[in-house]
Amino acid sequence: MDEQTPPQSASPSTRVDELDKAFVADLIEQPKQLDKLSRLVLIFSFVVPVLYAIGLKFFSGSESAPSGLWLIVAAFASWFVSLLLSLFGLMPRKQRSDGAEAMYLAAIRYKRRMLIGSSLSCFLGVCMAGLTFMSSPSSSVEPSTTKAKQVPQNFVLIHGGEFMMGSPENEVGRGNDEMQHKVKLSDFYMGKYEVTFAEFKKFIEESGYPTDAEKGKDPWNWHHGPSGKERRQMEENHPVVNVSWNDADAYCKWLSQKTGQTYRLPTEAEWEYACRAGNPKPFNTGDNLTTSQANYDGNYPYNNNQKGVYRQNTLPVDTFKPNAWGLYNMHGNVFEWCSDWYDGGGAYYEGCKAGGVPLNPVGPKNGSNRVIRGGSWSTLAVYCRSAHRHWYSPDLRDYDVGFRLVFVP
């Protein structure tokens, strides 16, 4: 029986050759694989910030808008660095000719560093982006979050604080009932605009409420504008006029019942605080008010300043630039009803002072007249001052008196 010939093993030199070939192939392949990974990071570093920017645009202006400007800047900066490092990693790099092996090894080390750097920068950008949304109001667990989501459109959060109500003795046009006194207020929401004719019309149609003018058979009522003619369709965005305090209060109650939320007239202190928007001057515009800033009788400017126009009518509620807190037409257009009874002698606030600075004062418990504020299209500029006080009987209505709302969360 023939003996089987044992298989011959590869010689040592052959094995070395095979290992050298594998090493060379791996040496050549590694930069290619690193380039693939760098392209992926490059694409990711471009697509993610685009999606993030779309998200910021989508959520901007909402109650759940992302917050933290520095986080947003840091996120985009990280992605920008990631893009640069990925591009540097993909670009050919000049090497010293120390041999092919040394050149490939140097390229691998360089590309690996660029890949690690770009990946870390990209990841950091994602973390920063996540933090901007996590720090937004929608992620808060505070009880006020639910309330914030319920805030209706066109209402502005007025942050509370302490201010000097009334006017200094040297203010031009000052009334005797404008004695200065400190008042402290909590946060509240006020309507950006005066209640419009269209909004009040909807209230009448849905509720069937008869206004004080209609009860008294007055030929001028909420249907009519300042001229005495019925409002045209093009004037539906003008403030409603010829409404009494009783009518305004009835509107608040109807809207509250209809929506399940609470609306009311502003207190006199809230009104002046919101009107001033932090400005102690006669107007929230400063020492003067022009007819390019408010709607009043321009024949009678403030403190002998230059005359303006007299429009002889109301204007749409979103006319002119709002004050620093986003409220429109706090000066002029129409007087606005406040919830307070009028106290011309100042006894109410004198009584409040005895206990220190009054917090959220609501005015006297009773009286015969309700406060109106702000001046109107038909008044002199001096009556549009932030501190000016006027009053009407609760059932009285006029062609230059309207109102705006406060929302209670």
C-alpha positions as CSV (number, residue, x, y, z in Angstrom):
1,M,0.0,0.0,0.0
2,D,1.4,3.3,-1.1
3,E,2.1,5.9,1.5
4,Q,0.1,9.1,1.1
5,T,2.1,12.2,0.4
6,P,1.5,14.8,3.2
7,P,0.4,18.2,2.1
8,Q,3.1,20.7,1.7
9,S,2.8,23.8,3.9
10,A,3.5,27.2,2.5
11,S,7.0,28.4,2.9
12,P,7.7,31.3,5.3
13,S,8.5,33.6,2.5
14,T,5.1,33.0,0.9
15,R,3.3,33.8,4.2
16,V,5.2,37.0,4.5
17,D,4.3,38.0,1.0
18,E,0.6,37.3,1.7
19,L,0.7,39.3,5.0
20,D,2.4,42.2,3.2
21,K,-0.3,42.2,0.5
22,A,-3.1,42.1,3.1
23,F,-1.4,44.9,5.0
24,V,-1.0,47.0,1.9
25,A,-4.6,46.4,0.9
26,D,-5.8,47.4,4.3
27,L,-3.5,50.4,4.3
28,I,-5.1,51.5,1.0
29,E,-8.6,50.7,2.1
30,Q,-8.6,52.5,5.4
31,P,-8.6,56.0,4.0
32,K,-11.4,55.1,1.7
33,Q,-13.5,53.8,4.6
34,L,-12.7,56.9,6.6
35,D,-13.7,59.1,3.7
36,K,-17.1,57.3,3.6
37,L,-17.7,58.0,7.2
38,S,-16.7,61.6,6.8
39,R,-19.2,62.0,4.0
40,L,-21.9,60.6,6.2
41,V,-21.0,63.1,9.0
42,L,-20.8,65.9,6.4
43,I,-24.3,65.1,5.2
44,F,-25.7,64.8,8.7
45,S,-24.1,68.1,9.7
46,F,-25.9,69.8,6.8
47,V,-29.3,68.2,7.0
48,V,-29.8,68.3,10.7
49,P,-29.3,72.1,11.1
50,V,-31.7,72.7,8.2
51,L,-34.3,70.6,9.9
52,Y,-33.6,72.4,13.2
53,A,-34.0,75.8,11.5
54,I,-37.3,74.7,10.1
55,G,-38.4,73.6,13.6
56,L,-37.4,76.9,15.0
57,K,-39.4,78.7,12.4
58,F,-42.4,76.4,13.0
59,F,-42.4,77.0,16.8
60,S,-41.5,80.6,16.8
61,G,-44.2,82.9,18.3
62,S,-45.9,79.9,20.0
63,E,-46.1,79.4,23.7
64,S,-43.8,76.4,23.3
65,A,-41.2,78.3,21.3
66,P,-37.6,77.1,22.0
67,S,-35.7,79.4,24.3
68,G,-32.0,80.2,25.0
69,L,-30.4,82.2,22.3
70,W,-26.9,81.0,23.3
71,L,-27.9,77.4,23.0
72,I,-29.2,78.0,19.5
73,V,-26.0,79.8,18.5
74,A,-23.9,77.0,20.1
75,A,-25.8,74.3,18.1
76,F,-25.3,76.0,14.8
77,A,-21.6,76.8,15.6
78,S,-21.0,73.1,16.5
79,W,-22.5,72.0,13.2
80,F,-20.4,74.5,11.3
81,V,-17.3,73.2,12.9
82,S,-18.4,69.7,12.1
83,L,-18.8,70.6,8.4
84,L,-15.4,72.2,8.3
85,L,-13.6,69.2,9.9
86,S,-15.5,66.8,7.6
87,L,-14.4,68.8,4.5
88,F,-10.8,69.0,5.8
89,G,-10.8,65.2,6.3
90,L,-12.0,64.6,2.7
91,M,-9.5,67.0,1.1
92,P,-6.2,65.5,-0.2
93,R,-3.3,66.4,2.1
94,K,0.2,66.9,0.9
95,Q,2.6,64.6,2.6
96,R,6.4,64.4,2.8
97,S,7.6,61.6,0.5
98,D,8.9,59.3,3.2
99,G,7.6,56.3,1.4
100,A,4.2,55.0,0.5
101,E,3.6,53.2,3.8
102,A,4.4,56.3,5.8
103,M,2.3,58.5,3.6
104,Y,-0.8,56.2,4.0
105,L,-0.3,55.9,7.7
106,A,-0.1,59.7,8.1
107,A,-3.2,60.1,6.0
108,I,-5.1,57.6,8.1
109,R,-4.1,59.3,11.3
110,Y,-5.1,62.7,9.9
111,K,-8.4,61.5,8.6
112,R,-9.2,59.7,11.8
113,R,-8.6,62.9,13.8
114,M,-10.8,64.9,11.5
115,L,-13.5,62.3,11.7
116,I,-13.5,62.1,15.5
117,G,-13.5,65.9,15.7
118,S,-16.4,66.3,13.2
119,S,-18.4,63.5,14.9
120,L,-18.0,65.1,18.3
121,S,-18.9,68.5,17.0
122,C,-22.0,67.2,15.3
123,F,-23.1,65.3,18.4
124,L,-22.6,68.4,20.5
125,G,-24.8,70.4,18.1
126,V,-27.5,67.8,18.5
127,C,-27.3,68.1,22.3
128,M,-27.5,71.9,22.2
129,A,-30.5,71.7,19.9
130,G,-32.2,69.3,22.2
131,L,-31.6,71.6,25.2
132,T,-33.3,74.5,23.4
133,F,-36.5,72.6,23.1
134,M,-36.2,71.0,26.5
135,S,-35.9,74.5,28.1
136,S,-38.9,75.8,26.2
137,P,-42.1,76.6,28.2
138,S,-43.8,73.5,26.9
139,S,-41.4,71.2,28.7
140,S,-41.9,73.0,32.0
141,V,-43.7,71.1,34.8
142,E,-44.8,74.2,36.6
143,P,-48.5,74.7,37.1
144,S,-48.5,77.9,35.0
145,T,-47.7,75.9,31.8
146,T,-51.3,74.8,31.3
147,K,-52.5,78.3,31.8
148,A,-50.0,79.7,29.3
149,K,-51.3,77.4,26.6
150,Q,-54.8,78.7,27.2
151,V,-54.0,82.3,26.5
152,P,-56.2,83.5,23.6
153,Q,-54.8,85.2,20.5
154,N,-54.1,88.9,20.6
155,F,-53.5,89.1,24.4
156,V,-50.2,90.3,25.8
157,L,-48.6,89.2,29.0
158,I,-47.9,92.4,31.1
159,H,-45.3,91.5,33.7
160,G,-46.2,93.0,37.1
161,G,-44.2,95.5,39.0
162,E,-44.2,98.7,41.0
163,F,-44.8,102.1,39.4
164,M,-45.7,105.6,40.2
165,M,-49.3,106.2,39.2
166,G,-50.5,109.7,38.5
167,S,-48.5,112.7,37.2
168,P,-45.9,115.0,38.7
169,E,-47.0,118.5,39.7
170,N,-45.0,120.1,36.9
171,E,-46.6,118.0,34.1
172,V,-48.3,120.2,31.5
173,G,-52.1,119.8,31.6
174,R,-52.1,117.9,34.9
175,G,-55.4,117.5,36.5
176,N,-56.1,117.9,40.3
177,D,-57.1,114.2,40.5
178,E,-53.7,112.9,39.3
179,M,-51.9,112.8,42.6
180,Q,-48.9,110.6,42.4
181,H,-48.8,107.4,44.5
182,K,-47.0,104.0,44.2
183,V,-48.9,101.0,43.1
184,K,-47.8,97.4,42.8
185,L,-49.3,95.0,40.3
186,S,-49.1,91.3,39.6
187,D,-48.8,89.8,36.1
188,F,-51.9,90.2,33.9
189,Y,-52.9,89.7,30.2
190,M,-54.3,92.7,28.3
191,G,-55.8,92.8,24.8
192,K,-53.5,94.2,22.1
193,Y,-56.5,96.0,20.6
194,E,-59.7,97.7,21.5
195,V,-62.8,95.5,21.1
196,T,-63.9,95.9,17.5
197,F,-67.3,96.6,16.0
198,A,-67.3,93.1,14.4
199,E,-66.6,91.5,17.8
200,F,-69.3,93.4,19.5
201,K,-71.7,92.7,16.7
202,K,-71.2,89.0,17.1
203,F,-71.9,89.3,20.8
204,I,-75.3,91.1,20.1
205,E,-76.3,88.6,17.4
206,E,-75.5,85.5,19.6
207,S,-76.8,86.8,22.9
208,G,-79.7,89.0,21.9
209,Y,-78.5,91.5,24.5
210,P,-80.2,95.0,24.3
211,T,-77.7,97.7,25.0
212,D,-78.4,100.7,27.2
213,A,-78.8,102.9,24.1
214,E,-81.4,100.5,22.6
215,K,-83.2,100.2,25.9
216,G,-83.4,104.0,26.0
217,K,-84.6,104.2,22.4
218,D,-81.5,106.3,21.6
219,P,-81.1,106.7,17.8
220,W,-77.3,106.4,18.2
221,N,-76.1,103.0,19.4
222,W,-73.4,100.5,18.9
223,H,-74.4,100.2,15.2
224,H,-73.2,103.8,14.5
225,G,-69.9,105.4,14.1
226,P,-68.8,108.9,15.2
227,S,-70.6,110.5,12.3
228,G,-74.0,109.0,13.4
229,K,-74.2,106.8,10.3
230,E,-74.3,103.0,10.6
231,R,-70.9,101.4,10.4
232,R,-69.9,100.1,7.0
233,Q,-68.3,96.7,6.4
234,M,-65.0,98.4,5.8
235,E,-65.2,99.7,9.4
236,E,-65.7,96.4,11.1
237,N,-62.1,96.6,12.4
238,H,-62.7,99.9,14.0
239,P,-63.4,100.0,17.8
240,V,-67.0,99.8,18.8
241,V,-68.3,103.0,20.2
242,N,-71.6,104.2,21.8
243,V,-71.3,101.5,24.4
244,S,-71.9,102.0,28.1
245,W,-69.9,100.6,31.0
246,N,-72.8,98.2,31.5
247,D,-72.6,97.1,27.9
248,A,-68.9,96.5,28.1
249,D,-69.3,94.5,31.4
250,A,-72.1,92.4,29.7
251,Y,-69.7,91.7,26.8
252,C,-67.1,90.4,29.3
253,K,-69.6,88.1,31.0
254,W,-70.9,86.8,27.7
255,L,-67.4,86.0,26.3
256,S,-66.4,84.4,29.6
257,Q,-69.4,82.1,29.6
258,K,-69.0,81.3,25.9
259,T,-65.3,80.3,26.1
260,G,-65.2,79.0,29.7
261,Q,-62.4,81.5,30.3
262,T,-62.5,84.7,32.3
263,Y,-62.5,88.2,30.8
264,R,-63.0,91.5,32.5
265,L,-62.3,95.2,32.1
266,P,-58.9,96.4,33.3
267,T,-58.6,98.2,36.6
268,E,-57.5,101.8,36.4
269,A,-54.1,101.0,37.8
270,E,-53.6,98.2,35.3
271,W,-54.6,100.4,32.4
272,E,-52.2,103.2,33.3
273,Y,-49.4,100.7,34.0
274,A,-49.9,99.0,30.6
275,C,-50.3,102.4,28.8
276,R,-47.0,103.7,30.2
277,A,-45.1,100.6,29.4
278,G,-42.4,101.7,31.7
279,N,-42.3,105.3,30.5
280,P,-42.8,108.0,33.2
281,K,-43.3,110.8,30.7
282,P,-46.7,112.3,29.8
283,F,-47.0,109.8,26.9
284,N,-45.5,106.4,26.2
285,T,-44.0,108.1,23.2
286,G,-42.2,110.6,25.5
287,D,-42.8,114.3,26.1
288,N,-45.0,114.7,23.0
289,L,-47.7,112.8,21.0
290,T,-48.1,113.5,17.3
291,T,-51.0,112.6,15.0
292,S,-48.6,110.2,13.2
293,Q,-48.5,108.3,16.6
294,A,-52.1,108.5,17.7
295,N,-55.6,109.5,16.6
296,Y,-56.7,112.7,18.3
297,D,-57.7,116.2,17.2
298,G,-54.5,117.5,15.8
299,N,-55.7,121.1,15.9
300,Y,-54.9,121.0,19.6
301,P,-51.4,119.5,20.0
302,Y,-49.7,119.0,23.4
303,N,-47.8,121.9,25.0
304,N,-47.9,124.1,21.9
305,N,-46.2,121.6,19.7
306,Q,-46.8,121.5,15.9
307,K,-50.4,120.9,14.8
308,G,-51.4,117.7,13.1
309,V,-54.4,116.2,11.3
310,Y,-57.9,115.9,12.6
311,R,-59.5,112.7,11.1
312,Q,-62.9,113.2,12.7
313,N,-63.4,109.4,12.9
314,T,-62.0,106.3,14.6
315,L,-59.3,104.2,12.9
316,P,-58.7,100.5,12.7
317,V,-57.6,99.1,16.0
318,D,-54.2,98.0,14.7
319,T,-53.3,101.5,13.4
320,F,-50.0,103.1,14.4
321,K,-47.0,101.6,16.1
322,P,-47.8,99.8,19.4
323,N,-46.2,100.8,22.7
324,A,-43.1,99.1,24.1
325,W,-45.3,96.3,25.5
326,G,-47.1,95.6,22.2
327,L,-50.4,97.4,22.9
328,Y,-52.1,99.5,20.2
329,N,-53.9,102.8,20.5
330,M,-53.5,103.3,24.3
331,H,-53.5,107.0,23.4
332,G,-56.4,108.3,21.4
333,N,-58.8,106.6,19.0
334,V,-61.4,105.9,21.8
335,F,-61.6,106.4,25.5
336,E,-61.6,103.0,27.3
337,W,-63.8,101.9,30.2
338,C,-62.0,100.7,33.3
339,S,-63.6,98.6,36.0
340,D,-63.1,101.2,38.8
341,W,-65.5,103.6,40.4
342,Y,-64.1,107.1,40.0
343,D,-62.6,108.6,43.1
344,G,-61.7,112.2,42.3
345,G,-60.7,113.2,45.9
346,G,-58.1,110.5,46.2
347,A,-59.5,109.1,49.5
348,Y,-59.2,105.5,48.2
349,Y,-55.5,105.6,47.6
350,E,-54.9,107.7,50.7
351,G,-56.5,104.8,52.6
352,C,-54.4,102.3,50.7
353,K,-51.2,104.1,51.6
354,A,-51.8,103.5,55.3
355,G,-51.1,99.8,54.7
356,G,-48.0,100.5,52.5
357,V,-47.9,100.3,48.7
358,P,-51.3,98.9,47.5
359,L,-51.2,95.6,45.6
360,N,-53.6,95.2,42.7
361,P,-55.9,98.0,43.7
362,V,-59.4,97.8,42.3
363,G,-60.8,101.2,43.3
364,P,-63.5,102.2,45.7
365,K,-66.3,99.8,46.6
366,N,-69.0,102.0,45.2
367,G,-69.6,105.3,43.5
368,S,-71.7,107.0,40.8
369,N,-69.3,107.2,37.9
370,R,-66.9,104.7,36.2
371,V,-63.4,105.6,35.0
372,I,-62.5,106.0,31.3
373,R,-58.9,106.5,30.1
374,G,-56.8,107.3,27.1
375,G,-58.4,110.1,25.2
376,S,-60.0,109.7,21.8
377,W,-60.2,110.8,18.1
378,S,-62.2,113.9,19.2
379,T,-60.2,115.1,22.1
380,L,-57.2,117.4,22.6
381,A,-53.8,115.8,23.0
382,V,-53.6,116.7,26.6
383,Y,-56.5,114.3,27.4
384,C,-54.5,111.5,25.8
385,R,-51.8,111.6,28.5
386,S,-51.1,108.4,30.4
387,A,-52.2,109.9,33.7
388,H,-55.3,111.7,32.5
389,R,-58.5,110.6,34.2
390,H,-62.1,111.0,33.1
391,W,-65.4,109.5,34.1
392,Y,-68.9,108.7,32.9
393,S,-72.0,107.3,34.4
394,P,-72.1,103.5,33.9
395,D,-75.1,103.8,31.6
396,L,-73.8,106.7,29.5
397,R,-72.5,106.0,26.0
398,D,-70.7,108.3,23.6
399,Y,-69.4,108.3,20.1
400,D,-65.8,108.3,21.4
401,V,-65.9,105.7,24.1
402,G,-65.1,102.0,23.7
403,F,-63.1,99.4,25.7
404,R,-60.5,96.7,25.7
405,L,-60.3,93.4,27.8
406,V,-58.1,91.8,30.4
407,F,-57.8,88.0,30.3
408,V,-57.6,86.1,33.6
409,P,-55.9,82.7,33.2
